[in-house]
Amino acid sequence: MSSFAIVEMKKISLKEAIDMALKTNPQLKIARLDYDIKKNEIKIANKLQNPGLGAFQNLGTAGKTQTQMVGADFVVEILKRGPRKKTAISKSQSAFNNQKFLEYKLILEIKKAYFDLLLKKSNLKIVLEQQELSRQLYEQEEKEAKVDKISQTEVLQAKINLNRAIMYSNIAKSEVISAQNRFNTVINSYSIDYDTFDEGLSVDYKKLLTYEPDSKLPDFADIKKYTLSNRYDFLALQKEVEAKQNNLIEVKRQAIPDLELQAGWQYIPRGHSDTKKLENGSYIGANIVNIPLLYRYQPEIKNAELEIEQAQLRYEDLKIDIIRNITDAWEKYTIARNNLNYYNKELLSNSKELLDASYKSLSKKETDLTSFLVSKKTYLEIMLGYNQALAEYYISYAELICEMNSDSLIIEKI
């Protein structure tokens, strides 16, 4: 790849790509900031009312006979701070769960881009090997044609086969470049051109953070229970329902009057008092404020009840989606696992044996070029199919554990 914007080339492993993206992804940073905001809102919800200071200075004749006053007042909210704080706590927990859900979704996208790049590299490697084999075959056919051992028709057939192999190689190279661009887009890299540390798909499942395809599978019933207990977006919606329920309590308690406490110092100046001395003392008082006579908060209460109903419907809808999605992911994974195991057990070895035997027969003139090219095409298709099956296994596994909100398929029974 050539670009003036790219100043450095670097290879990274799958784990390094995940760690880097989790630190730099803008959407994830926004989610973390939202969580910080929601944590601060807990302190805001738990706030006390600030006191007020007041001075009452009588003027005119009243100033000579009435006391002057300096004091403070403080409004005490009755049964309101508790529900308000619980609502804020539920919203904070919901924001945290949403953040964690985004993390799992991002990890899935990174894995899919990484595996896709490895797939394209593996395909390119096979196509290049086939191109080299086609080149050797063409050169051999040319030599034999010069001594009249074969006809020019077979040489032309070998040349067409070589040109097609070159064309496939060019397509495979462009697919590698496109896959690498997508990979760098997912990990938010614009100044460094990152590449996979691995040069192609391998069966080192542990290094690629994947369960081995011949390992024992857990029961799907346990998978479903685990998912419904640990899925972060589901937990976030549970907290949203909880927040709406606490909000209803908070709104209803707005109709409870608050208590205003007052205290201060009062005095009559020396020249104005009957005793011709400074007369002073303290005062205390209390007022009931916000008495719900003219407005009883009925629209707010109704809206709060409707918001609870909305959140509960979203909760039930998401539960259905999660069950469907985890079922679909499980089916895709088990099918991909079976296909890969089938390739590993028979197809790979059989196709290689077929190609080797065909090439040997061609060299001994026991078969013609057309038969060999058919075997060569079959081998190429099987190898490309194997790479696709291996990539689908890695991706389906990543999708399954993402749907579960788990780091592995190894789970404890719920």
C-alpha positions as MATLAB code, in Angstrom:
seq = 'MSSFAIVEMKKISLKEAIDMALKTNPQLKIARLDYDIKKNEIKIANKLQNPGLGAFQNLGTAGKTQTQMVGADFVVEILKRGPRKKTAISKSQSAFNNQKFLEYKLILEIKKAYFDLLLKKSNLKIVLEQQELSRQLYEQEEKEAKVDKISQTEVLQAKINLNRAIMYSNIAKSEVISAQNRFNTVINSYSIDYDTFDEGLSVDYKKLLTYEPDSKLPDFADIKKYTLSNRYDFLALQKEVEAKQNNLIEVKRQAIPDLELQAGWQYIPRGHSDTKKLENGSYIGANIVNIPLLYRYQPEIKNAELEIEQAQLRYEDLKIDIIRNITDAWEKYTIARNNLNYYNKELLSNSKELLDASYKSLSKKETDLTSFLVSKKTYLEIMLGYNQALAEYYISYAELICEMNSDSLIIEKI';
ca = [
       0.000    0.000    0.000;
       1.191    3.505   -0.742;
      -0.175    6.618    0.910;
       1.423    9.898    1.884;
      -0.658    9.870    5.089;
       0.863    6.607    6.298;
       4.229    7.150    7.940;
       4.852    3.794    9.592;
       4.220    0.083    9.026;
       3.704   -2.244   11.961;
       2.594   -5.828   12.564;
       0.426   -6.624   15.578;
      -1.233   -9.680   17.070;
      -4.975  -10.048   17.547;
      -4.694   -9.346   21.274;
      -2.612   -6.211   20.628;
      -5.170   -4.984   18.099;
      -7.996   -5.462   20.615;
      -6.100   -3.721   23.432;
      -5.236   -0.777   21.191;
      -8.759   -0.317   19.848;
     -10.292   -0.463   23.334;
      -8.094    2.492   24.278;
      -8.573    4.606   21.152;
     -12.084    3.960   19.816;
     -14.037    7.288   19.832;
     -17.454    5.717   20.439;
     -16.100    3.789   23.388;
     -14.539    6.963   24.780;
     -17.920    8.672   24.491;
     -19.568    5.793   26.370;
     -16.967    6.018   29.138;
     -17.515    9.770   29.432;
     -21.259    9.157   29.619;
     -20.640    6.751   32.501;
     -18.518    9.389   34.273;
     -21.318   11.907   33.787;
     -23.868    9.506   35.228;
     -21.643    8.871   38.267;
     -21.473   12.621   38.906;
     -25.259   12.817   38.616;
     -25.487   10.552   41.688;
     -23.796   13.295   43.698;
     -26.068   15.885   42.105;
     -29.166   13.854   43.013;
     -27.975   13.543   46.613;
     -27.428   17.267   47.054;
     -28.842   19.297   49.957;
     -30.574   22.593   49.419;
     -28.358   25.626   49.952;
     -29.323   27.927   52.825;
     -30.421   31.516   52.335;
     -29.527   34.661   54.274;
     -31.969   37.475   54.875;
     -32.230   40.876   56.600;
     -35.491   42.604   57.520;
     -35.044   46.326   58.088;
     -38.143   48.320   59.030;
     -38.252   51.915   57.814;
     -40.107   55.014   58.955;
     -42.136   54.968   62.133;
     -42.143   51.176   62.135;
     -38.377   51.259   62.356;
     -38.666   52.949   65.728;
     -41.072   50.477   67.291;
     -40.501   47.132   65.546;
     -37.556   44.799   65.760;
     -34.974   44.527   62.998;
     -34.043   41.017   61.930;
     -31.031   39.231   60.434;
     -31.194   35.458   59.866;
     -31.020   32.399   57.657;
     -33.499   29.985   56.176;
     -33.049   26.403   55.023;
     -35.476   24.296   52.976;
     -35.594   20.596   53.928;
     -36.887   18.247   51.198;
     -39.190   15.589   52.603;
     -38.712   12.024   51.234;
     -37.304   13.217   47.888;
     -33.530   12.767   47.978;
     -33.633    8.979   48.442;
     -35.629    8.099   45.289;
     -33.761   10.751   43.295;
     -30.430    9.187   44.262;
     -31.659    5.651   43.490;
     -32.766    6.812   40.036;
     -29.331    8.289   39.382;
     -27.610    5.097   40.587;
     -29.718    2.961   38.232;
     -28.898    5.269   35.307;
     -25.211    5.062   36.169;
     -25.304    1.274   36.231;
     -27.166    1.276   32.915;
     -24.494    3.516   31.366;
     -21.762    1.174   32.646;
     -23.476   -1.866   31.121;
     -23.913   -0.038   27.811;
     -20.198    0.769   27.837;
     -19.277   -2.878   28.419;
     -21.675   -3.987   25.664;
     -19.972   -1.615   23.221;
     -16.612   -3.108   24.212;
     -17.764   -6.611   23.270;
     -19.202   -5.367   19.976;
     -15.936   -3.597   19.172;
     -13.908   -6.718   20.009;
     -16.125   -8.695   17.620;
     -15.555   -6.211   14.790;
     -11.792   -6.312   15.354;
     -11.749  -10.110   15.313;
     -13.827  -10.268   12.141;
     -11.540   -7.773   10.380;
      -8.435   -9.596   11.618;
      -9.718  -13.017   10.529;
     -10.843  -11.649    7.166;
      -7.364  -10.255    6.531;
      -5.814  -13.596    7.468;
      -8.259  -15.337    5.111;
      -7.297  -13.090    2.210;
      -3.604  -13.672    2.941;
      -4.102  -17.441    3.029;
      -5.995  -17.344   -0.253;
      -3.241  -15.263   -1.827;
      -0.631  -17.755   -0.669;
      -2.508  -20.666   -2.252;
      -3.147  -18.766   -5.490;
       0.529  -17.830   -5.738;
       1.500  -21.459   -5.211;
      -0.893  -22.454   -7.983;
       0.544  -19.721  -10.188;
       4.059  -21.076   -9.667;
       2.827  -24.582  -10.448;
       1.167  -23.254  -13.604;
       4.379  -21.491  -14.592;
       6.425  -24.667  -14.135;
       3.861  -26.633  -16.124;
       3.892  -24.097  -18.962;
       7.693  -24.110  -19.147;
       7.690  -27.910  -19.200;
       5.063  -28.007  -21.940;
       7.062  -25.523  -24.024;
      10.194  -27.669  -23.784;
       8.341  -30.799  -24.795;
       6.643  -29.022  -27.695;
      10.018  -27.964  -29.076;
      11.018  -31.618  -29.440;
       7.582  -32.519  -30.810;
       6.589  -34.630  -27.787;
       3.295  -32.756  -27.412;
       1.142  -30.574  -29.616;
       0.935  -26.768  -29.563;
      -2.641  -27.147  -28.367;
      -1.416  -28.412  -24.991;
       1.120  -25.564  -24.806;
      -1.626  -23.048  -25.495;
      -3.796  -24.707  -22.848;
      -0.963  -24.464  -20.310;
      -0.383  -20.805  -21.230;
      -4.073  -19.968  -20.733;
      -3.951  -21.724  -17.377;
      -0.894  -19.631  -16.369;
      -2.545  -16.364  -17.431;
      -5.656  -17.222  -15.461;
      -3.492  -18.000  -12.425;
      -1.802  -14.585  -12.769;
      -5.204  -12.910  -12.974;
      -6.395  -14.744   -9.836;
      -3.198  -13.674   -8.060;
      -3.816  -10.015   -8.900;
      -7.383  -10.263   -7.614;
      -6.170  -11.969   -4.431;
      -3.558   -9.226   -3.895;
      -6.189   -6.497   -4.207;
      -8.405   -8.355   -1.727;
      -5.528   -8.415    0.784;
      -5.090   -4.646    0.399;
      -8.829   -4.010    0.857;
      -8.972   -6.287    3.909;
      -5.990   -4.501    5.436;
      -7.676   -1.132    4.895;
     -10.823   -2.401    6.635;
      -8.732   -3.732    9.507;
      -7.035   -0.356   10.009;
     -10.413    1.377    9.842;
     -11.795   -0.819   12.634;
      -8.809   -0.167   14.914;
      -8.964    3.602   14.133;
      -5.509    3.887   12.616;
      -4.804    6.662   10.130;
      -1.076    7.389   10.520;
       0.226    3.820   10.954;
      -0.508    1.007    8.524;
      -1.079   -1.986   10.772;
      -0.848   -5.528    9.510;
      -1.541   -8.883   11.120;
       1.361  -10.521   12.867;
       0.296  -13.840   11.336;
       0.792  -14.326    7.618;
      -2.348  -16.375    7.201;
      -4.965  -18.458    8.914;
      -3.529  -21.095   11.206;
      -4.842  -23.756   13.549;
      -3.251  -22.086   16.566;
      -6.681  -21.535   18.078;
      -5.384  -20.382   21.456;
      -3.317  -17.578   19.934;
      -6.343  -16.458   17.952;
      -8.470  -16.517   21.136;
     -10.717  -19.326   19.898;
     -12.073  -22.603   21.261;
     -10.644  -25.703   19.566;
     -13.116  -27.249   17.117;
     -12.693  -30.780   18.446;
     -13.285  -29.811   22.082;
     -16.413  -30.811   23.973;
     -19.259  -28.323   23.662;
     -21.332  -27.077   26.610;
     -25.093  -27.610   26.574;
     -27.024  -24.957   24.690;
     -29.430  -24.619   27.638;
     -26.489  -23.489   29.782;
     -25.385  -21.097   27.036;
     -28.845  -19.479   26.931;
     -29.054  -19.127   30.722;
     -25.568  -17.629   30.860;
     -26.430  -15.147   28.120;
     -29.610  -13.891   29.791;
     -27.679  -13.480   33.058;
     -24.620  -11.727   31.612;
     -25.592   -9.897   28.429;
     -24.680   -6.261   29.082;
     -27.345   -4.585   26.940;
     -29.963   -6.734   28.694;
     -28.572   -5.740   32.090;
     -28.538   -2.107   30.966;
     -32.233   -2.285   30.092;
     -32.997   -3.926   33.430;
     -31.381   -0.929   35.125;
     -33.341    1.392   32.860;
     -36.605   -0.193   34.030;
     -35.383    0.144   37.602;
     -34.533    3.808   37.008;
     -38.027    4.476   35.611;
     -39.612    2.808   38.646;
     -37.526    4.948   41.004;
     -38.398    8.006   38.938;
     -42.106    7.305   39.481;
     -41.545    7.274   43.246;
     -39.559   10.504   42.929;
     -42.301   12.209   40.911;
     -45.050   11.113   43.307;
     -43.110   12.535   46.234;
     -42.978   15.939   44.578;
     -46.497   16.330   45.983;
     -45.167   16.074   49.535;
     -44.717   19.592   50.992;
     -41.237   20.659   52.038;
     -40.260   22.236   55.342;
     -38.600   25.650   55.476;
     -36.701   26.337   58.709;
     -35.780   29.871   59.792;
     -33.580   31.231   62.562;
     -31.807   34.489   63.289;
     -31.200   37.512   65.509;
     -33.552   40.420   66.099;
     -33.047   43.693   67.873;
     -34.393   47.214   68.618;
     -31.742   49.954   68.573;
     -30.965   51.714   71.850;
     -32.590   55.015   70.909;
     -35.831   53.359   69.787;
     -36.555   50.943   72.587;
     -38.804   51.796   75.529;
     -35.951   51.018   77.907;
     -33.537   53.195   75.963;
     -31.278   50.146   75.811;
     -30.441   47.721   73.008;
     -33.113   45.056   73.087;
     -32.162   41.854   71.260;
     -32.803   38.131   71.074;
     -33.092   35.244   68.684;
     -35.977   33.885   66.681;
     -36.864   30.564   65.078;
     -39.619   29.710   62.657;
     -40.868   27.071   60.254;
     -42.944   27.176   57.099;
     -44.560   24.439   55.056;
     -43.862   25.184   51.395;
     -44.866   23.664   48.047;
     -48.292   22.564   49.289;
     -49.940   20.683   46.368;
     -53.228   22.548   46.300;
     -53.110   24.263   42.928;
     -50.982   21.645   41.139;
     -50.778   17.982   42.129;
     -48.219   16.687   39.561;
     -50.703   14.334   37.907;
     -49.304   14.738   34.324;
     -45.763   13.994   35.560;
     -46.995   10.918   37.430;
     -48.868    9.640   34.367;
     -45.819   10.166   32.122;
     -43.596    8.353   34.611;
     -46.000    5.376   34.582;
     -46.007    5.355   30.776;
     -42.215    5.468   30.690;
     -42.096    2.379   32.929;
     -44.406    0.578   30.511;
     -42.211    1.609   27.560;
     -39.043    0.375   29.276;
     -40.677   -2.943   30.195;
     -41.804   -3.472   26.594;
     -38.260   -2.748   25.344;
     -36.980   -5.206   27.929;
     -39.283   -7.998   26.745;
     -38.556   -7.210   23.098;
     -34.809   -7.342   23.699;
     -35.166  -10.624   25.575;
     -36.814  -12.195   22.531;
     -34.111  -10.796   20.238;
     -31.333  -12.091   22.474;
     -32.793  -15.614   22.570;
     -33.179  -15.595   18.788;
     -29.693  -14.177   18.232;
     -27.939  -16.601   20.582;
     -29.814  -19.507   18.964;
     -28.767  -18.326   15.510;
     -25.156  -17.781   16.606;
     -25.061  -21.249   18.172;
     -26.372  -22.875   14.987;
     -23.849  -21.016   12.830;
     -21.004  -21.982   15.138;
     -21.893  -25.677   15.288;
     -22.294  -25.834   11.492;
     -18.946  -24.075   10.974;
     -17.350  -26.416   13.492;
     -18.712  -29.518   11.724;
     -17.605  -28.246    8.303;
     -14.103  -27.503    9.536;
     -13.771  -30.895   11.203;
     -14.906  -32.530    7.958;
     -12.178  -30.697    6.044;
      -9.584  -31.674    8.646;
     -10.536  -35.350    8.688;
     -10.786  -36.141    4.990;
     -11.030  -33.422    2.359;
      -7.610  -31.821    2.822;
      -5.591  -35.024    2.707;
      -7.646  -36.496   -0.127;
      -7.346  -33.398   -2.314;
      -3.578  -33.185   -1.802;
      -3.200  -36.852   -2.651;
      -5.265  -36.313   -5.798;
      -3.130  -33.380   -6.946;
       0.150  -35.174   -6.285;
      -1.042  -38.312   -8.055;
      -2.288  -36.314  -11.054;
       0.980  -34.401  -11.365;
       2.941  -37.652  -11.153;
       0.743  -39.261  -13.812;
       1.155  -36.236  -16.070;
       4.930  -36.385  -15.704;
       4.863  -40.069  -16.709;
       2.454  -39.305  -19.575;
      -0.109  -41.601  -17.980;
      -2.716  -38.859  -18.175;
      -3.264  -35.787  -20.312;
      -3.015  -32.117  -19.424;
      -6.765  -31.643  -19.305;
      -7.180  -34.257  -16.579;
      -4.382  -32.695  -14.560;
      -5.912  -29.214  -14.863;
      -9.206  -30.606  -13.596;
      -7.406  -32.072  -10.561;
      -5.536  -28.810  -10.059;
      -8.771  -26.811  -10.166;
     -10.394  -29.217   -7.722;
      -7.476  -28.860   -5.314;
      -7.592  -25.064   -5.551;
     -11.331  -25.000   -4.882;
     -10.967  -27.320   -1.900;
      -8.113  -25.297   -0.398;
      -9.977  -22.021   -0.861;
     -13.039  -23.691    0.626;
     -10.973  -24.885    3.574;
      -9.672  -21.367    4.198;
     -13.231  -20.065    4.054;
     -14.398  -22.790    6.462;
     -11.558  -21.976    8.865;
     -12.337  -18.243    8.723;
     -16.050  -18.926    9.237;
     -15.213  -21.045   12.263;
     -13.153  -18.259   13.821;
     -15.782  -15.623   13.026;
     -18.763  -17.730   14.151;
     -16.995  -18.438   17.447;
     -16.293  -14.725   17.934;
     -19.944  -13.903   17.172;
     -21.169  -16.561   19.598;
     -19.150  -15.400   22.593;
     -20.029  -11.782   21.740;
     -23.728  -12.664   21.866;
     -23.036  -14.344   25.212;
     -21.003  -11.381   26.502;
     -18.281  -13.855   27.422;
     -14.557  -14.100   26.786;
     -14.738  -17.843   26.175;
     -17.105  -20.705   25.480;
     -15.942  -22.269   28.732;
     -18.595  -21.197   31.248;
     -19.894  -22.272   34.602;
     -23.438  -23.583   34.791;
     -25.890  -20.977   36.016;
];
